Amino acid sequence: MTVSPAVPMTLADFEAWVKLPENADKVFEWVAGEVVEKMPSNMIASRIAMLIGGFILAFLRERGLKGHVTGADGGYQIGGERYVPDVALVALTKLPQLAPYAYCPVPPDLAVEVVSDPQSGRERRDLRRKVMHYVAAGVTVWVVDPFDDTVEVYRPDHPFKLVELDETLTGEGLLAGFALPLRQLFPDAPSEGAHHENPVTDA
């Protein structure tokens, strides 16, 4: 996720503004009353998001499971806000068919947010808020940090879990049987796993 400077705006104004012709090819979020334009991610974050989406799609095909997987331009209504996760999964039972929503009114079952700039205080702040709202809406969240080779897992009614480099990311109650060793996700990582001190929800 790469963000531009935020612009304060009401939700009603935001929903009208994103439909303007000049914004047709842009992707926006509405976070804490501010418009945030999602800019092109760096190559590392973009590659990781593509890999995760591919692993999820392959798992669904192998198991004969049905679901919609969206990428970094698929928007969702999460509580009173509007988010565009880097990857998301929605069960077919919740959303039988895709519709031309600007922001899908049904929250995804899984949202994946990939850190694109570990030095950005704004990105970390927005991630903390988004995780809180996702979980409140019943969404499982994976925050992927390709600079620290870790995945933070947030599940409704479950404790925070940190998956490190030599461990395996699992689908747990969401994608039973899904298992992704992080070394497959971070093949260029050093032999020793990095340690991540503070999850994004820390103050």
Secondary structure as UniProt FT lines:
FT   STRAND          2..3
FT   STRAND          7..8
FT   HELIX           11..17
FT   TURN            18..19
FT   HELIX           21..23
FT   TURN            24..25
FT   STRAND          28..31
FT   TURN            32..33
FT   STRAND          34..39
FT   HELIX           43..63
FT   STRAND          67..70
FT   TURN            72..73
FT   STRAND          76..78
FT   TURN            79..80
FT   STRAND          81..83
FT   STRAND          87..91
FT   TURN            92..94
FT   STRAND          110..114
FT   TURN            118..119
FT   HELIX           121..136
FT   TURN            137..138
FT   STRAND          140..145
FT   TURN            146..149
FT   STRAND          150..154
FT   TURN            156..157
FT   STRAND          161..163
FT   TURN            165..166
FT   STRAND          168..171
FT   TURN            172..174
FT   STRAND          175..181
FT   HELIX           182..185
FT   TURN            187..188
FT   TURN            200..201
//
